[in-house]
Amino acid sequence: MTTLDGKAEPDATPSRVRRRRGRGKVVAGIVTVLVGVGAGFVAANSAGLLGGGPGPTGSAAPLPPATTTVSRQTLNDTLDADGELGYGPVTTAVSRKPGTITWLPDSGREITRGKSLYRLDNDPVVLLYGDTPAYRDLKVGVEGKDVESLERNLKKLGYGGFTVDDEYTYDTAEAVMEWQEDRGLEETGVVELGRVVFAPGKVRVESLEAEAGQPATPGQRVLTYTGTSKVVTVTLEAEDQRMAKKGSKVEVTLPDGKGVPGKVTEVATVVVPGEGQNADSETRVEALVSIGNAKSARGLDKAAVDVTFTASQRKNVLTVPVAALVALQEGGFGLEAIEGGKSRYVAVKTGLFAGGRVEVTGDGLTEGMTVGMPK
C-alpha cells in the first residue's frame, strides 16, 4: 500500500486507490457510484456531501488504460419526459336539478361568462367564473366565497347597485332579479342550486355525455369541458418531483421537431391505479406546462411531445466524466493527473452530477488537464 507521501507499507496493494471501472448512473440528482475492485466499493454523492476536499497529491501506479481532459462548461441537471399536448384537465358538468335536457352545445365550442353551458327545461344553466363550486342556493343572508364569485360576475356582466363582498344582501337580490329577467328566468332573487356552473375561466366543450330530449336527474353527467388554452400534461415519477416546480422554465419539442419555450403552471400529486387485479396504486406527479408561442401549436388538438426539465444549472465550471473519479484511501475523491508520462493523484471536491459528468474543484486543477480513465 502506498500513502500520499510515497512510502511503502508491508503487504500493500499495487495502488492507493480503487478505480471505478464501470459507467455511472445518475438518478434524481443523487448519484451513487459503486466500484468493484476486489472487495472494494466507492460511493459518490451529487451534492458533494461525500466529496473529498482539496488535499495533498502523491505518486501513482502505472499509467491508466485511457485518458480524458478536464473541461470547462455549463452543467445542466435535466430530465426528458413524455408529454401530451391538449387542453389540460377534463371536468365533468353534472346536473344538479331534475328536468329535461333541451339544448347542448357542440363539442369543441367555447363558452364564456354569462353564456349557457346547456339548457334544462329550456332554461339556461349559466357559466360563471370562480374557483368555488356551486353547492347551495344563493339568497339573502347567505355569506361565503361563492357569494363573492356571483357578485363579481354580476358586476362584470353589467349589473350594479351592490358591493362585491361575501354577503348576499337585498341589493344583491335586486341585481339577481334583473339578471334573471334578462335570461328569461323567474324573477325570484334567488340563484337556486344547479342554475350556474363556476369554472376558472372560459371553457371548451370536450364531449357530450347526454342527448337533447333526455331526462336529467341530479348527479347525471351532462358534458365535459376543459380550458381553452393549449397546455402540455406531463406525468413524472414521484422521485422526480424536484424537476417540476411551479414557475420553472422548460423546453417543449413539438412533433415536427421544433423546440418552443414553456413554463410549469401547475404541479399536483396524483394517484394512478395499478394495472391488473390486486395491483397496488402508484403516486405520480402531474405537471401542466403552458407554451410560450401558442401559434406554434396551432392545428394540434392532441399530440405527443417531449418536455425537457432543468432542475439546476452550474455555469462555467470544471467537469470530468463520472468514470474519471477515483476513491482515495484517505477518504473522498480524486483524479489521476497525467503529466510528462507520469501520473499523480489530485484530491477534488465534487459538485453537480449531470449527464454522466461531474463538477470538480481542487488545488492545481486546471482546464485541459489530462486525467486517467478506465477502459
BALUM-46557 format. One record per residue (C-alpha): x, z, y; residue number from 1. Coordinates in Angstrom, 3 decimals. Last residue first. Layout:
<rs>
R, u, w, v, num
R, X, Z, Y, NUM
...
</rs>
This chain:
<rs>
R, u, w, v, num
R, -11.310, -20.347, 1.286, 375
R, -10.855, -17.101, 3.197, 374
R, -9.969, -17.236, 6.893, 373
R, -6.944, -16.246, 8.944, 372
R, -6.639, -16.305, 12.709, 371
R, -5.249, -18.786, 15.222, 370
R, -5.541, -17.718, 18.858, 369
R, -7.375, -20.290, 20.989, 368
R, -8.922, -17.704, 23.313, 367
R, -6.964, -14.474, 23.353, 366
R, -6.862, -11.138, 21.502, 365
R, -3.890, -9.065, 22.629, 364
R, -5.885, -5.836, 22.724, 363
R, -9.320, -6.295, 21.185, 362
R, -12.756, -7.845, 21.631, 361
R, -14.950, -9.726, 19.154, 360
R, -18.379, -11.412, 19.248, 359
R, -19.466, -12.551, 15.802, 358
R, -20.312, -15.905, 14.277, 357
R, -22.630, -17.000, 11.448, 356
R, -25.412, -17.971, 13.849, 355
R, -25.484, -14.599, 15.544, 354
R, -23.650, -11.270, 15.365, 353
R, -23.284, -9.507, 18.727, 352
R, -20.363, -7.130, 19.267, 351
R, -17.418, -6.302, 17.046, 350
R, -14.346, -4.292, 18.083, 349
R, -11.015, -5.649, 17.005, 348
R, -7.803, -4.463, 15.347, 347
R, -5.137, -7.189, 15.142, 346
R, -3.429, -7.743, 11.818, 345
R, -0.187, -9.689, 11.624, 344
R, 0.747, -13.072, 10.226, 343
R, 3.850, -15.221, 10.178, 342
R, 4.383, -18.973, 10.428, 341
R, 5.076, -18.735, 14.139, 340
R, 1.874, -16.817, 14.892, 339
R, -1.131, -16.280, 12.616, 338
R, -3.476, -13.392, 13.569, 337
R, -5.302, -11.694, 10.700, 336
R, -8.375, -10.259, 12.397, 335
R, -9.523, -6.647, 12.392, 334
R, -12.317, -4.299, 11.512, 333
R, -13.015, -0.601, 11.445, 332
R, -11.260, 2.052, 9.412, 331
R, -7.579, 2.879, 8.765, 330
R, -7.675, 0.582, 5.741, 329
R, -8.753, -2.258, 7.983, 328
R, -11.692, -4.374, 6.850, 327
R, -11.177, -8.071, 7.558, 326
R, -13.286, -10.299, 9.766, 325
R, -12.732, -14.064, 9.512, 324
R, -15.912, -14.523, 7.444, 323
R, -18.021, -13.631, 10.475, 322
R, -16.738, -16.787, 12.168, 321
R, -14.915, -15.959, 15.407, 320
R, -16.081, -15.235, 18.940, 319
R, -14.668, -14.459, 22.382, 318
R, -17.364, -14.041, 25.027, 317
R, -18.554, -16.255, 27.893, 316
R, -22.232, -15.294, 27.762, 315
R, -23.844, -12.905, 25.299, 314
R, -27.521, -13.591, 24.625, 313
R, -30.350, -11.601, 23.122, 312
R, -33.669, -12.051, 21.324, 311
R, -33.926, -15.838, 21.621, 310
R, -36.995, -17.356, 19.947, 309
R, -37.066, -21.001, 18.872, 308
R, -40.508, -22.416, 18.097, 307
R, -41.134, -25.422, 15.848, 306
R, -44.424, -27.310, 15.982, 305
R, -47.286, -28.171, 13.629, 304
R, -50.208, -29.863, 15.370, 303
R, -53.789, -29.238, 16.412, 302
R, -55.537, -30.731, 19.419, 301
R, -52.569, -32.909, 20.334, 300
R, -53.745, -35.537, 22.824, 299
R, -51.954, -33.880, 25.719, 298
R, -49.160, -31.626, 24.543, 297
R, -46.573, -32.962, 27.028, 296
R, -49.126, -32.653, 29.814, 295
R, -49.198, -28.865, 29.380, 294
R, -45.569, -28.527, 30.514, 293
R, -44.837, -24.798, 30.392, 292
R, -46.447, -24.280, 27.006, 291
R, -48.016, -20.884, 26.352, 290
R, -46.899, -18.936, 23.285, 289
R, -49.115, -16.569, 21.310, 288
R, -47.297, -14.232, 18.928, 287
R, -48.580, -12.808, 15.653, 286
R, -46.525, -10.122, 13.925, 285
R, -47.110, -9.511, 10.229, 284
R, -48.201, -6.613, 8.024, 283
R, -48.758, -7.527, 4.402, 282
R, -51.725, -6.956, 2.081, 281
R, -51.092, -5.945, -1.505, 280
R, -52.218, -8.240, -4.305, 279
R, -54.970, -6.836, -6.551, 278
R, -56.250, -10.376, -7.268, 277
R, -54.277, -13.202, -5.728, 276
R, -52.700, -13.724, -2.365, 275
R, -52.351, -10.598, -0.256, 274
R, -54.440, -10.174, 2.866, 273
R, -52.529, -10.593, 6.157, 272
R, -52.649, -7.611, 8.508, 271
R, -51.968, -8.423, 12.130, 270
R, -49.718, -6.865, 14.781, 269
R, -50.136, -8.437, 18.191, 268
R, -47.967, -10.171, 20.771, 267
R, -49.405, -12.053, 23.736, 266
R, -48.100, -14.379, 26.440, 265
R, -44.759, -15.493, 24.975, 264
R, -43.457, -18.271, 27.215, 263
R, -42.673, -21.894, 26.504, 262
R, -40.192, -24.569, 27.515, 261
R, -40.530, -28.086, 26.079, 260
R, -38.441, -29.859, 23.435, 259
R, -39.385, -33.385, 22.374, 258
R, -39.049, -34.129, 18.669, 257
R, -42.263, -36.164, 18.485, 256
R, -43.963, -33.289, 16.608, 255
R, -43.241, -30.894, 19.504, 254
R, -40.235, -28.559, 19.705, 253
R, -41.048, -25.361, 21.610, 252
R, -38.247, -23.358, 23.255, 251
R, -38.877, -19.712, 24.062, 250
R, -38.981, -17.437, 27.107, 249
R, -39.887, -13.746, 26.900, 248
R, -42.969, -12.481, 28.749, 247
R, -44.308, -10.461, 25.839, 246
R, -41.503, -9.849, 23.381, 245
R, -41.134, -11.877, 20.204, 244
R, -37.653, -11.565, 18.647, 243
R, -37.871, -7.784, 18.267, 242
R, -40.834, -8.281, 15.908, 241
R, -38.605, -9.963, 13.328, 240
R, -38.868, -7.092, 10.833, 239
R, -42.658, -7.547, 10.704, 238
R, -42.322, -11.154, 9.537, 237
R, -43.462, -13.668, 12.112, 236
R, -46.679, -15.622, 12.692, 235
R, -46.606, -18.122, 15.541, 234
R, -49.623, -19.438, 17.462, 233
R, -48.874, -22.092, 20.075, 232
R, -51.147, -22.416, 23.076, 231
R, -53.117, -25.213, 24.717, 230
R, -55.515, -23.848, 27.339, 229
R, -59.301, -23.876, 26.939, 228
R, -59.812, -20.523, 25.211, 227
R, -61.573, -20.458, 21.874, 226
R, -65.151, -20.605, 20.616, 225
R, -67.227, -20.085, 17.507, 224
R, -70.955, -20.664, 17.126, 223
R, -74.229, -18.972, 16.183, 222
R, -73.328, -16.285, 13.663, 221
R, -76.306, -14.041, 12.888, 220
R, -75.969, -10.361, 13.759, 219
R, -79.472, -10.026, 15.219, 218
R, -81.723, -12.665, 13.678, 217
R, -81.943, -16.344, 14.529, 216
R, -84.491, -18.909, 13.387, 215
R, -83.100, -22.449, 13.074, 214
R, -84.539, -25.072, 15.372, 213
R, -81.105, -26.090, 16.641, 212
R, -78.534, -25.525, 13.928, 211
R, -76.121, -22.666, 13.201, 210
R, -72.388, -22.016, 12.805, 209
R, -71.239, -24.595, 15.324, 208
R, -67.504, -25.116, 15.816, 207
R, -64.730, -24.736, 18.386, 206
R, -66.666, -24.576, 21.639, 205
R, -64.115, -24.302, 24.436, 204
R, -64.265, -21.258, 26.674, 203
R, -63.952, -20.323, 30.322, 202
R, -62.423, -16.912, 30.896, 201
R, -61.872, -13.522, 29.224, 200
R, -65.268, -13.756, 27.444, 199
R, -68.493, -11.777, 28.028, 198
R, -71.719, -13.013, 26.412, 197
R, -74.973, -12.532, 28.284, 196
R, -78.655, -12.197, 27.325, 195
R, -77.992, -10.493, 23.988, 194
R, -78.527, -6.931, 25.222, 193
R, -81.015, -6.968, 28.077, 192
R, -79.943, -7.532, 31.663, 191
R, -82.583, -5.501, 33.528, 190
R, -83.866, -6.411, 36.995, 189
R, -87.071, -7.522, 35.288, 188
R, -87.527, -11.010, 36.731, 187
R, -88.454, -12.977, 33.591, 186
R, -85.925, -15.770, 33.178, 185
R, -85.863, -19.262, 34.681, 184
R, -82.172, -19.083, 35.490, 183
R, -82.691, -18.966, 39.251, 182
R, -85.319, -16.243, 38.857, 181
R, -82.998, -14.197, 36.645, 180
R, -80.209, -14.429, 39.228, 179
R, -82.523, -13.216, 41.981, 178
R, -83.687, -10.404, 39.686, 177
R, -80.066, -9.485, 38.973, 176
R, -79.330, -9.220, 42.698, 175
R, -82.257, -6.835, 43.072, 174
R, -81.051, -4.794, 40.089, 173
R, -77.591, -4.437, 41.620, 172
R, -79.109, -3.109, 44.830, 171
R, -81.154, -0.687, 42.736, 170
R, -77.841, 0.590, 41.352, 169
R, -75.753, -0.167, 38.253, 168
R, -72.555, 1.798, 38.860, 167
R, -69.089, 0.573, 37.771, 166
R, -68.148, -0.990, 41.102, 165
R, -68.826, -4.208, 42.994, 164
R, -70.980, -3.063, 45.919, 163
R, -74.413, -4.640, 46.291, 162
R, -76.248, -7.058, 48.583, 161
R, -74.758, -10.189, 47.051, 160
R, -75.283, -13.148, 44.694, 159
R, -73.054, -16.214, 44.981, 158
R, -71.942, -16.793, 41.400, 157
R, -68.651, -14.956, 42.055, 156
R, -70.633, -11.906, 43.249, 155
R, -72.837, -12.000, 40.151, 154
R, -69.704, -12.217, 38.006, 153
R, -68.140, -9.167, 39.676, 152
R, -71.404, -7.277, 39.262, 151
R, -71.557, -8.026, 35.523, 150
R, -67.909, -7.056, 34.983, 149
R, -68.426, -3.781, 36.882, 148
R, -71.473, -2.983, 34.749, 147
R, -69.466, -3.704, 31.577, 146
R, -66.780, -1.350, 32.880, 145
R, -69.194, 1.544, 32.943, 144
R, -72.287, 3.146, 34.507, 143
R, -76.005, 2.825, 33.742, 142
R, -78.467, 4.344, 36.242, 141
R, -80.413, 1.130, 36.922, 140
R, -80.126, -1.323, 34.050, 139
R, -77.661, -3.005, 31.688, 138
R, -78.939, -3.092, 28.107, 137
R, -76.176, -2.416, 25.594, 136
R, -73.107, -3.829, 23.799, 135
R, -71.747, -6.688, 25.899, 134
R, -68.046, -6.975, 25.142, 133
R, -65.564, -5.573, 27.701, 132
R, -62.888, -8.062, 28.825, 131
R, -64.993, -9.990, 31.317, 130
R, -66.160, -13.449, 32.362, 129
R, -69.806, -14.432, 31.952, 128
R, -71.368, -16.923, 29.528, 127
R, -75.169, -16.984, 29.545, 126
R, -77.632, -16.967, 26.657, 125
R, -80.238, -19.239, 28.178, 124
R, -83.977, -19.096, 27.406, 123
R, -85.491, -21.896, 25.299, 122
R, -86.493, -19.416, 22.594, 121
R, -82.712, -18.843, 22.312, 120
R, -80.388, -21.172, 24.215, 119
R, -76.617, -21.593, 23.768, 118
R, -73.458, -20.833, 25.773, 117
R, -75.483, -21.476, 28.916, 116
R, -73.497, -21.621, 32.171, 115
R, -72.778, -18.717, 34.540, 114
R, -69.016, -18.874, 34.130, 113
R, -67.731, -21.986, 32.382, 112
R, -68.409, -23.726, 29.060, 111
R, -66.064, -26.422, 27.739, 110
R, -67.377, -28.761, 25.044, 109
R, -65.196, -29.358, 21.999, 108
R, -68.054, -28.978, 19.553, 107
R, -71.331, -29.959, 21.192, 106
R, -73.504, -27.328, 22.856, 105
R, -76.485, -25.716, 21.094, 104
R, -80.152, -25.672, 22.071, 103
R, -83.431, -24.211, 20.725, 102
R, -82.201, -21.414, 18.479, 101
R, -85.330, -19.496, 17.529, 100
R, -85.741, -15.800, 18.177, 99
R, -84.262, -12.399, 17.440, 98
R, -81.659, -10.997, 19.823, 97
R, -77.994, -10.039, 19.444, 96
R, -76.900, -13.481, 18.234, 95
R, -73.229, -13.618, 17.304, 94
R, -70.603, -15.657, 19.135, 93
R, -67.489, -15.867, 16.956, 92
R, -64.019, -15.860, 18.494, 91
R, -61.133, -18.156, 17.498, 90
R, -57.604, -17.210, 18.539, 89
R, -55.437, -19.833, 20.268, 88
R, -56.278, -23.305, 21.493, 87
R, -54.022, -25.325, 19.224, 86
R, -50.350, -25.848, 18.437, 85
R, -49.338, -24.172, 15.204, 84
R, -45.936, -22.548, 14.893, 83
R, -43.058, -22.493, 12.425, 82
R, -40.152, -20.216, 13.314, 81
R, -36.548, -20.576, 14.448, 80
R, -34.780, -17.307, 15.306, 79
R, -32.029, -16.809, 17.857, 78
R, -29.262, -14.346, 18.734, 77
R, -27.354, -16.519, 21.165, 76
R, -23.583, -16.448, 21.663, 75
R, -22.168, -18.174, 24.734, 74
R, -18.630, -19.390, 24.096, 73
R, -14.937, -18.564, 23.972, 72
R, -13.361, -19.480, 20.648, 71
R, -10.816, -17.685, 18.428, 70
R, -9.344, -20.279, 16.104, 69
R, -9.695, -20.864, 12.369, 68
R, -7.400, -20.566, 9.371, 67
R, -7.343, -21.134, 5.616, 66
R, -5.553, -19.848, 2.488, 65
R, -4.183, -16.763, 4.274, 64
R, -0.438, -16.342, 4.901, 63
R, 1.425, -13.852, 2.684, 62
R, 0.877, -10.133, 3.398, 61
R, 0.606, -8.654, 6.856, 60
R, 2.844, -6.763, 9.260, 59
R, 1.115, -4.350, 11.613, 58
R, -1.045, -4.035, 14.700, 57
R, -2.066, -0.966, 16.631, 56
R, -5.608, -0.277, 17.852, 55
R, -8.541, -1.665, 19.761, 54
R, -11.820, -0.235, 18.480, 53
R, -13.135, -0.691, 14.972, 52
R, -16.644, -1.965, 14.592, 51
R, -19.118, 0.200, 12.656, 50
R, -21.503, 0.755, 15.538, 49
R, -20.785, -2.762, 16.864, 48
R, -24.448, -3.617, 17.232, 47
R, -24.072, -6.380, 14.659, 46
R, -22.951, -3.903, 11.971, 45
R, -20.283, -4.581, 9.338, 44
R, -19.915, -3.065, 5.854, 43
R, -16.881, -3.835, 3.666, 42
R, -16.649, -3.249, -0.098, 41
R, -13.774, -2.597, -2.501, 40
R, -13.963, -2.388, -6.316, 39
R, -11.709, -5.394, -6.989, 38
R, -12.188, -7.486, -3.871, 37
R, -15.926, -7.541, -3.251, 36
R, -16.977, -7.639, 0.381, 35
R, -20.494, -6.901, 1.514, 34
R, -21.174, -7.846, 5.125, 33
R, -24.307, -6.205, 6.503, 32
R, -25.613, -7.706, 9.700, 31
R, -28.168, -6.182, 11.973, 30
R, -29.622, -8.835, 14.312, 29
R, -32.730, -9.434, 12.232, 28
R, -30.716, -10.664, 9.180, 27
R, -27.319, -12.361, 9.467, 26
R, -25.825, -13.430, 6.165, 25
R, -22.072, -13.809, 5.823, 24
R, -20.306, -16.216, 3.506, 23
R, -17.996, -14.865, 0.822, 22
R, -14.327, -13.835, 0.534, 21
R, -14.201, -10.756, 2.841, 20
R, -10.648, -9.513, 2.994, 19
R, -9.677, -6.049, 1.850, 18
R, -6.839, -4.941, 3.990, 17
R, -3.531, -3.155, 3.569, 16
R, -2.292, -5.852, 1.186, 15
R, -0.467, -6.067, -2.158, 14
R, -1.900, -2.687, -3.325, 13
R, 0.470, 0.241, -3.118, 12
R, 1.503, 2.232, -6.195, 11
R, 4.005, 4.177, -4.078, 10
R, 3.805, 3.696, -0.273, 9
R, 5.579, 1.072, 1.776, 8
R, 6.231, 1.428, 5.484, 7
R, 5.101, -1.355, 7.870, 6
R, 3.960, 0.921, 10.721, 5
R, 0.337, -0.246, 10.197, 4
R, 0.388, 1.048, 6.621, 3
R, 1.233, -0.945, 3.499, 2
R, 0.000, 0.000, 0.000, 1
</rs>
